Amino acid sequence: MSAKEGSAPDNLAELKTRAEGEPIASFLNMRLLELSPGYARVAMKLRPEYINFNGMTFGGIVMAVADEAFAYASNSVITPNVASQFNIHFIASAAVDDELTAECKVVKSGRRVCISEMTVTNQEGKLIARATGTTIPKV
């Protein structure tokens, strides 16, 4: 294990501490709900400000909550770990006042690459989006 790579319990404690003051999470009102090695669950309440010109929730907002879960899950196994690829499929629209929950599971964690799968659902369990992502250790 390199000096950069902490043990999973150390990473989890550090990530949970950092989550409390993270600027983007605070700005978008995202909350870390659960974090374990290779897994994270994040939630956010949608606001009227997130609506686009078509009257629908802006896709970047849905992607943001998925990306937040992705960051926590991938960094729970290797820190620092940075995204090199993110792919999202929007399945259904989300409404103002929906509570979105993103879950990320790391499906492969190696020394050079970490591959994850994410889902975003609303408070009723309706699937809003599916995503995949790849991270690499920051050198």
VOPAGU-2260 file (C-alpha; in pm, 1 decimal, decimal comma):
REM VOPAGU-2260
SITE   aa  ch    i         X         Y         Z
SITE  MET   A    0       0,0       0,0       0,0
SITE  SER   A    1     146,2     337,1     -97,4
SITE  ALA   A    2     163,4     637,6     131,4
SITE  LYS   A    3    -131,4     787,9     -55,4
SITE  GLU   A    4    -356,7     489,1      -2,6
SITE  GLY   A    5    -511,1     471,5     341,0
SITE  SER   A    6    -693,8     176,2     485,7
SITE  ALA   A    7   -1068,5     164,2     425,2
SITE  PRO   A    8   -1161,4     262,7     784,9
SITE  ASP   A    9    -920,7     559,4     768,7
SITE  ASN   A   10   -1062,6     665,9     431,4
SITE  LEU   A   11   -1418,9     639,0     560,6
SITE  ALA   A   12   -1353,3     851,9     866,6
SITE  GLU   A   13   -1174,2    1116,2     660,9
SITE  LEU   A   14   -1443,6    1121,9     390,4
SITE  LYS   A   15   -1722,8    1154,4     647,2
SITE  THR   A   16   -1541,1    1446,3     808,3
SITE  ARG   A   17   -1479,9    1614,3     472,2
SITE  ALA   A   18   -1846,2    1566,1     372,0
SITE  GLU   A   19   -1958,2    1804,5     645,8
SITE  GLY   A   20   -1794,4    2106,4     484,6
SITE  GLU   A   21   -1783,5    2019,1     115,0
SITE  PRO   A   22   -1870,1    2336,3     -83,3
SITE  ILE   A   23   -2055,9    2179,7    -378,9
SITE  ALA   A   24   -2257,1    1944,3    -158,3
SITE  SER   A   25   -2351,1    2237,0      63,0
SITE  PHE   A   26   -2442,0    2454,7    -237,0
SITE  LEU   A   27   -2672,4    2186,0    -382,1
SITE  ASN   A   28   -2795,5    2066,1     -39,9
SITE  MET   A   29   -2664,8    1712,4     -92,1
SITE  ARG   A   30   -2635,6    1487,3     211,2
SITE  LEU   A   31   -2416,8    1182,9     257,8
SITE  LEU   A   32   -2651,7     918,8     400,7
SITE  GLU   A   33   -2434,3     609,2     404,0
SITE  LEU   A   34   -2071,5     522,6     337,8
SITE  SER   A   35   -1893,2     189,6     357,0
SITE  PRO   A   36   -1598,5      46,7     162,9
SITE  GLY   A   37   -1696,3      62,1    -205,6
SITE  TYR   A   38   -2048,4     193,9    -141,8
SITE  ALA   A   39   -2211,2     533,3     -92,0
SITE  ARG   A   40   -2564,1     671,9     -76,4
SITE  VAL   A   41   -2630,6    1044,6    -119,8
SITE  ALA   A   42   -2961,0    1238,9    -122,6
SITE  MET   A   43   -3078,1    1580,2    -232,2
SITE  LYS   A   44   -3412,9    1759,7    -241,4
SITE  LEU   A   45   -3491,7    1918,4    -577,5
SITE  ARG   A   46   -3578,1    2287,1    -590,1
SITE  PRO   A   47   -3757,4    2507,3    -844,5
SITE  GLU   A   48   -3419,1    2662,8    -934,9
SITE  TYR   A   49   -3315,8    2327,3   -1087,0
SITE  ILE   A   50   -3579,4    2342,8   -1363,7
SITE  ASN   A   51   -3465,3    2402,4   -1722,8
SITE  PHE   A   52   -3636,8    2587,9   -2008,3
SITE  ASN   A   53   -3847,4    2278,3   -2087,0
SITE  GLY   A   54   -3992,6    2278,3   -1737,0
SITE  MET   A   55   -3796,2    1967,3   -1640,6
SITE  THR   A   56   -3521,1    1908,1   -1388,0
SITE  PHE   A   57   -3186,0    1994,0   -1545,5
SITE  GLY   A   58   -2994,3    1673,7   -1624,2
SITE  GLY   A   59   -2678,5    1815,4   -1468,8
SITE  ILE   A   60   -2851,3    1817,1   -1130,8
SITE  VAL   A   61   -2937,4    1448,0   -1161,2
SITE  MET   A   62   -2581,5    1381,9   -1271,6
SITE  ALA   A   63   -2445,2    1584,3    -978,5
SITE  VAL   A   64   -2608,5    1364,4    -715,2
SITE  ALA   A   65   -2487,1    1050,4    -896,4
SITE  ASP   A   66   -2136,6    1199,5    -921,6
SITE  GLU   A   67   -2133,4    1279,2    -550,1
SITE  ALA   A   68   -2212,7     916,9    -459,6
SITE  PHE   A   69   -1953,2     804,8    -718,0
SITE  ALA   A   70   -1685,6    1023,5    -559,0
SITE  TYR   A   71   -1750,6     895,1    -208,9
SITE  ALA   A   72   -1767,4     528,2    -306,3
SITE  SER   A   73   -1455,9     530,3    -522,8
SITE  ASN   A   74   -1255,5     733,4    -271,2
SITE  SER   A   75   -1359,7     493,8       4,3
SITE  VAL   A   76   -1138,3     229,5    -154,3
SITE  ILE   A   77    -844,0     443,7    -276,4
SITE  THR   A   78    -779,2     808,2    -186,5
SITE  PRO   A   79    -728,8    1027,7    -379,0
SITE  ASN   A   80    -919,6     878,5    -671,9
SITE  VAL   A   81   -1033,3    1102,1    -961,5
SITE  ALA   A   82   -1289,5    1045,4   -1235,1
SITE  SER   A   83   -1165,5     964,5   -1584,1
SITE  GLN   A   84   -1505,3     867,5   -1730,3
SITE  PHE   A   85   -1872,5     914,5   -1641,2
SITE  ASN   A   86   -2168,3     791,6   -1848,1
SITE  ILE   A   87   -2533,5     847,8   -1758,4
SITE  HIS   A   88   -2864,1     729,9   -1899,3
SITE  PHE   A   89   -3166,4     936,8   -1802,7
SITE  ILE   A   90   -3459,7     697,4   -1758,8
SITE  ALA   A   91   -3735,9     924,7   -1627,8
SITE  SER   A   92   -3777,7    1287,5   -1531,6
SITE  ALA   A   93   -3766,4    1408,7   -1174,9
SITE  ALA   A   94   -4011,5    1665,7   -1038,9
SITE  VAL   A   95   -3960,9    1971,5    -822,4
SITE  ASP   A   96   -3972,7    1868,3    -456,7
SITE  ASP   A   97   -3863,1    1511,6    -537,6
SITE  GLU   A   98   -3602,4    1371,2    -302,0
SITE  LEU   A   99   -3337,0    1205,9    -517,6
SITE  THR   A  100   -3117,4     931,6    -379,3
SITE  ALA   A  101   -2805,2     819,2    -560,3
SITE  GLU   A  102   -2637,6     490,4    -476,9
SITE  CYS   A  103   -2295,2     392,6    -601,6
SITE  LYS   A  104   -2132,9      51,4    -584,8
SITE  VAL   A  105   -1772,1      -6,0    -682,3
SITE  VAL   A  106   -1773,2    -317,9    -900,4
SITE  LYS   A  107   -1395,7    -335,0    -963,7
SITE  SER   A  108   -1120,5    -177,6    -760,6
SITE  GLY   A  109    -763,3    -224,2    -869,7
SITE  ARG   A  110    -435,4     -40,1    -839,8
SITE  ARG   A  111    -486,6     145,0   -1169,2
SITE  VAL   A  112    -861,1     167,4   -1219,7
SITE  CYS   A  113   -1185,2     164,4   -1024,5
SITE  ILE   A  114   -1517,2      95,8   -1200,9
SITE  SER   A  115   -1851,3     188,0   -1045,4
SITE  GLU   A  116   -2224,2     168,0   -1113,7
SITE  MET   A  117   -2475,7     426,6    -993,0
SITE  THR   A  118   -2854,2     451,0    -974,2
SITE  VAL   A  119   -3064,4     757,2    -899,7
SITE  THR   A  120   -3418,8     710,3    -769,1
SITE  ASN   A  121   -3683,9     937,9    -624,5
SITE  GLN   A  122   -3859,6     903,8    -288,3
SITE  GLU   A  123   -4105,6     652,6    -435,7
SITE  GLY   A  124   -3827,7     429,5    -570,1
SITE  LYS   A  125   -3884,7     540,3    -930,4
SITE  LEU   A  126   -3567,5     493,2   -1136,2
SITE  ILE   A  127   -3454,8     832,7   -1265,2
SITE  ALA   A  128   -3108,6     745,6   -1402,6
SITE  ARG   A  129   -2838,9     479,3   -1429,9
SITE  ALA   A  130   -2472,1     563,5   -1464,5
SITE  THR   A  131   -2128,0     408,6   -1481,1
SITE  GLY   A  132   -1797,7     566,7   -1401,3
SITE  THR   A  133   -1427,8     500,3   -1398,7
SITE  THR   A  134   -1169,8     652,9   -1168,0
SITE  ILE   A  135    -793,0     641,3   -1152,3
SITE  PRO   A  136    -567,4     708,4    -855,1
SITE  LYS   A  137    -444,3    1067,4    -856,3
SITE  VAL   A  138     -71,5    1072,4    -901,6
